Each structure stands twice: as C-alpha cells, then as structure tokens.
C-alpha cells in the first residue's frame, strides 16, 4: 500500500574464499605449484553499477528527499546535448540501499552498458524510493511529484535535451510512468512501459504520447489493464501496433520481432508475451515479475525509445 516502508530486501555482501588444488601454468609457461592456503576477498567490482553515482535530492516543493542513482556519460561534454532515461523500480525494491534499482534487475543498467552508450550516449536516472509511491488505488504519494521535480532538477544541472527525456519502469515504476505522462504530458518524449496499468478512464492523454508497452498475457492485472488503455488510445484515433511474442525467443528472434513492429511506424506499440513463456522452468516467480527479467534484455526497444523526440 502507498506509504509502506517495509524493506524489499538487502544487498548481500559478496565474499569469496579459494584454494589452489593444482598447478597453474601461465600462458608464458610460468608454473605455480598447488597451495592449500585459503585466500579470502570481499573486494567487489560491479560492472556498470559502479559507473553510477549515488546522490540525494531534497525537493523544496514537496518536502520529500529522494535518494537516487545517476549515470553520467563517460565523455560528458557540457557543449553537447544529451538524452536522459528515468527508470523507476517496482515495490519489491522499496527502502533498500540506494543501489537497489541497479542490482535487482536490468531496468536501469541496460541503458548505461558500453554497447548502448556507444549507440546512444545518455544519462540514466534511477531513484530509490523509501516507501511505496502508488498502489492499485492509483492515488500516489508526494514522491510522485518529487520524481517529476527530480527529473527537472537533473535536466537543468547538466546539458540534457528537454525534448529527449524518457521514462521507463516495471510494475509500480510502470504505473508511475503512465501517471507522470498523464499529469505532465509535456515532460517526456517517450515511455517504455513494462508490466504496469492505469485506470482507462484517465488514459485519453496517452493517445498523444509515444509508447512501447510490454506485458505478459498471463499477468492477471497488467495485461487486461494495458489492453484497456490501448483501446482508449485507439478510440482517440491514434494508431497502435500489436503483437504476441514468445518470451523464450533468442536475441535474433526478438530483434526480428522489434523490426516487424517498428516497420509499422506507429506511435504506440503494444507487445505481449505468450502465456507461459516468461517464467523459467522450475521457477516459482510470477509472470508479472518475470516479465521485466526478459523485457530489458531486448535492445531494439531501447533503440526505438532513444530515437523519439518531443
């Protein structure tokens, strides 16, 4: 429920102990004899995650303080103008360490990977919410407003293109992305909505937005919710592409799926994973939570988002 501060978990410290049971020979022929002495380490190199800065924003308008992660392009040049992606996590990461959204899944770090940055240099902003911001009653806390103010603050601090601000999120974060697009229709150029929903009675403003929606067909809340929103968007006269995808597809198959949707050149794309295809065999996770474990591995969607402008 909104305001719940129950921690969603902890980031477990990484430790390793090793021994060398046999001789090791280097590529240059040097030999190191077996050694039964145990050696331990707790030093961690967390690729991409370590490239984010951990910061705090005090919002004078709402009185709220938001901890957040910020990725600044490695070759940042204030004379250039950059896009920025806002990623908002789901309720299961509430009130954990600031880095929580970076290590729980790929929703933030995928945009900051060397491969993505080589194609689209961009800032990535990932708040860590100390409490649940919105629930199925769709009445958000003031952290909702604070998030919009955080986006504006960071965009003003750096050389960020106001016409290329993007939002994405999973579950609670997807709901916030939809809600922010409705309340602030001129803020974001495009949104990637992963397993979220919003009341269709409020969805008409979304017909003016550029959206890529991804959800699993066996997600009992988000799937019918997104279908209802899509119908409202269509009723407003906006063209929508739809497709059913296999969540077990290979990278090449997903790339072909994305190309097929992009070829239709519609401002709104709605793709659903076929029932039973996103939950790994033997897993006890729900289709809802399994959706974003697949969604953020599809680079073609991110490329489409990055090409949009307000």
C-alpha positions in Angstrom: 0.0 0.0 0.0 1.1 3.6 -0.5 3.5 4.7 2.2 4.6 1.2 3.2 8.3 1.4 4.1 8.8 -2.4 4.6 12.3 -3.0 3.2 12.2 -5.0 0.0 15.4 -6.8 0.9 19.1 -6.3 1.5 22.1 -6.3 -0.8 24.2 -9.2 0.5 27.9 -8.5 0.8 29.9 -10.6 -1.6 32.8 -12.7 -0.2 34.8 -15.5 -1.7 37.4 -17.9 -0.4 39.6 -20.0 -2.6 42.4 -22.5 -2.6 44.6 -23.7 -5.4 44.4 -27.5 -5.6 46.6 -28.0 -8.6 49.5 -26.4 -10.5 48.7 -23.4 -12.6 50.7 -22.7 -15.7 50.6 -19.2 -17.3 50.4 -18.5 -21.0 54.1 -17.7 -20.8 54.9 -21.1 -19.2 55.5 -20.0 -15.6 54.3 -22.6 -13.2 52.7 -22.0 -9.8 52.6 -25.1 -7.6 49.5 -26.2 -5.7 48.9 -24.3 -2.5 46.4 -25.3 0.2 46.5 -21.9 1.9 43.0 -20.4 1.8 42.7 -16.8 0.5 39.7 -14.7 1.0 38.4 -11.4 -0.5 35.4 -9.1 -0.1 36.5 -6.7 -2.8 33.8 -6.2 -5.5 33.9 -4.9 -9.0 30.3 -4.5 -10.1 30.4 -3.7 -13.8 28.2 -0.8 -15.0 26.7 -0.5 -11.5 30.0 1.1 -10.3 29.6 3.7 -13.0 26.6 5.3 -11.3 26.8 8.0 -8.7 24.7 7.8 -5.5 23.1 11.2 -4.7 20.3 12.8 -2.8 17.6 15.3 -3.8 15.8 17.5 -1.4 12.6 18.7 -3.1 11.5 22.1 -1.7 8.1 21.8 -3.4 7.1 18.6 -1.6 9.5 18.5 1.4 10.5 15.0 0.2 14.0 13.7 0.0 14.8 11.2 -2.8 17.9 9.1 -2.9 18.9 8.4 -6.5 21.5 6.9 -8.8 22.8 8.8 -11.8 24.9 7.7 -14.7 26.8 10.5 -16.5 28.2 9.6 -19.9 31.9 8.9 -19.6 32.8 11.5 -22.2 30.3 14.1 -21.0 30.8 17.4 -22.7 28.7 20.3 -21.5 28.8 21.8 -25.0 26.7 18.8 -26.3 23.1 18.0 -25.5 22.2 14.5 -24.2 19.0 12.5 -23.7 18.2 11.1 -20.2 16.3 8.0 -19.2 14.3 7.8 -15.9 14.0 4.3 -14.6 11.6 3.6 -11.7 11.7 0.3 -9.8 8.9 -1.9 -8.6 7.6 -2.1 -5.0 9.8 -5.1 -4.1 12.9 -2.8 -4.0 11.4 -0.2 -1.6 13.6 1.1 1.2 16.8 -0.8 0.4 20.3 0.6 -0.3 20.5 3.3 -2.9 22.0 0.9 -5.4 18.9 -1.4 -5.1 17.4 -0.5 -8.5 20.8 -1.1 -10.2 21.3 -4.7 -8.9 17.8 -6.0 -8.6 17.4 -6.1 -12.4 18.4 -4.6 -15.7 15.9 -1.7 -16.0 18.5 0.9 -15.2 21.9 -0.6 -16.1 20.9 -1.7 -19.6 20.8 1.9 -20.8 24.3 2.5 -19.3 26.0 -0.5 -20.8 29.0 0.2 -23.1 27.0 -1.2 -26.0 24.0 1.1 -25.5 26.2 4.1 -24.8 28.2 3.5 -28.0 24.9 3.8 -29.9 23.2 6.4 -27.7 25.2 8.4 -25.2 22.7 9.3 -22.5 22.2 10.0 -18.8 20.4 7.4 -16.7 18.5 8.4 -13.6 17.2 5.7 -11.1 15.6 6.8 -7.9 15.4 4.5 -4.8 12.1 5.0 -3.1 11.9 4.8 0.6 8.2 3.9 0.6 5.6 2.6 -1.9 4.6 5.5 -4.1 1.5 4.1 -5.7 -0.7 1.1 -5.4 -3.9 -0.2 -7.1 -5.9 2.7 -5.8 -3.9 4.9 -8.1 -3.6 7.8 -5.6 0.2 8.4 -5.4 2.2 9.9 -2.5 4.1 13.1 -2.8 7.1 11.1 -4.0 5.3 11.1 -7.3 5.5 14.9 -7.6 9.1 14.8 -6.2 10.1 12.4 -9.0 9.0 14.9 -11.7 10.8 17.7 -9.8 14.0 15.5 -9.6 13.9 14.9 -13.4 13.6 18.7 -14.0 16.4 19.4 -11.5 18.9 17.0 -13.0 18.0 18.1 -16.6 18.8 21.7 -15.5 22.1 20.8 -13.8 23.5 19.1 -16.8 23.4 19.7 -20.6 20.3 17.5 -21.1 18.0 17.9 -24.1 14.5 18.7 -22.7 13.0 17.2 -25.8 14.6 13.9 -25.2 13.6 12.9 -21.7 12.4 9.3 -21.5 10.7 7.3 -18.8 10.5 3.6 -18.1 9.6 1.3 -15.2 8.4 -2.0 -14.1 5.2 -2.7 -12.1 5.0 0.3 -9.7 7.5 2.1 -11.9 5.4 1.4 -15.0 2.4 2.8 -13.2 4.3 5.9 -12.3 5.5 6.2 -15.9 1.9 6.2 -17.1 0.7 8.5 -14.4 3.5 11.0 -15.0 2.8 11.1 -18.7 -0.8 11.8 -18.0 -0.2 14.5 -15.4 2.8 16.1 -17.2 2.1 15.5 -20.9 5.0 17.8 -22.0 7.7 16.2 -19.8 8.7 13.0 -21.6 9.2 12.3 -25.3 8.6 8.5 -25.0 8.0 5.8 -22.5 8.8 2.1 -22.2 6.0 0.6 -20.0 6.8 -2.9 -18.5 4.0 -4.8 -16.7 2.0 -1.8 -15.4 -1.5 -0.5 -15.6 -3.6 2.7 -15.0 -7.3 3.4 -15.0 -8.5 3.6 -18.6 -10.9 6.4 -17.6 -7.8 8.6 -17.3 -5.9 7.3 -20.2 -7.0 9.6 -23.0 -4.0 11.9 -22.8 -1.7 8.9 -23.5 -3.0 8.9 -27.1 -0.7 11.9 -27.7 2.4 10.0 -26.4 4.9 7.7 -27.9 4.8 4.4 -26.0 6.2 0.9 -26.2 4.2 -1.4 -23.9 5.4 -4.8 -22.9 3.4 -7.2 -20.7 2.8 -11.0 -20.3 -0.5 -12.4 -21.3 -0.8 -14.3 -18.0 -0.3 -11.2 -15.9 -3.8 -11.0 -14.4 -3.7 -7.3 -13.6 -1.3 -5.6 -16.0 -2.4 -7.4 -19.2 -6.1 -6.6 -19.1 -5.1 -3.1 -17.7 -2.8 -2.4 -20.7 -5.4 -3.8 -23.1 -8.0 -1.4 -21.8 -5.6 1.6 -22.1 -4.7 0.6 -25.6 -8.4 0.6 -26.6 -8.8 4.1 -25.2 -5.7 5.2 -27.2 -7.2 3.7 -30.4 -10.6 5.3 -29.7 -8.8 8.7 -29.7 -7.6 8.0 -33.3 -4.0 7.0 -32.5 -2.5 4.1 -34.5 -1.3 1.2 -32.4 0.7 -1.9 -33.5 0.1 -5.1 -31.6 1.9 -8.4 -31.4 2.2 -11.6 -29.4 5.8 -12.7 -28.7 7.4 -15.8 -27.3 9.2 -14.9 -24.1 11.7 -17.7 -24.7 12.9 -16.2 -28.0 16.5 -15.8 -28.9 18.2 -12.4 -29.3 17.9 -12.7 -33.1 14.2 -13.6 -32.8 13.5 -10.7 -30.6 15.4 -8.4 -32.9 13.1 -9.6 -35.8 10.0 -9.1 -33.6 11.1 -5.5 -32.9 11.9 -4.8 -36.6 8.4 -6.0 -37.5 6.7 -3.7 -35.1 8.9 -0.7 -36.0 8.2 -1.2 -39.7 4.5 -0.3 -39.0 5.7 3.2 -37.9 3.0 3.7 -35.2 3.5 6.0 -32.2 2.2 3.3 -29.8 3.5 -0.3 -29.8 1.8 -3.0 -27.6 3.5 -6.4 -27.4 2.5 -9.2 -25.1 4.5 -12.3 -24.2 2.5 -15.5 -24.8 1.1 -17.2 -21.7 3.6 -19.5 -20.0 6.7 -18.2 -21.9 8.4 -15.8 -19.5 8.6 -17.9 -16.3 11.7 -20.1 -16.4 11.1 -23.8 -15.9 11.0 -24.8 -12.3 10.8 -21.1 -11.1 8.2 -20.0 -8.5 8.2 -16.4 -9.7 5.1 -14.9 -11.1 4.6 -14.0 -14.8 4.3 -10.4 -13.6 7.7 -10.3 -12.1 9.3 -12.5 -14.8 8.2 -10.0 -17.5 10.9 -7.4 -16.7 13.6 -10.1 -16.5 13.1 -10.5 -20.2 11.9 -7.0 -21.3 15.1 -5.2 -20.5 17.2 -7.7 -22.5 15.7 -6.5 -25.8 18.0 -3.7 -27.1 15.8 -2.9 -30.2 13.1 -1.4 -27.9 15.6 0.8 -26.3 16.9 1.9 -29.7 13.3 2.9 -30.7 12.8 4.9 -27.5 16.1 6.8 -28.0 15.1 7.9 -31.5 11.9 9.6 -30.3 11.8 13.4 -29.7 9.1 15.6 -28.2 
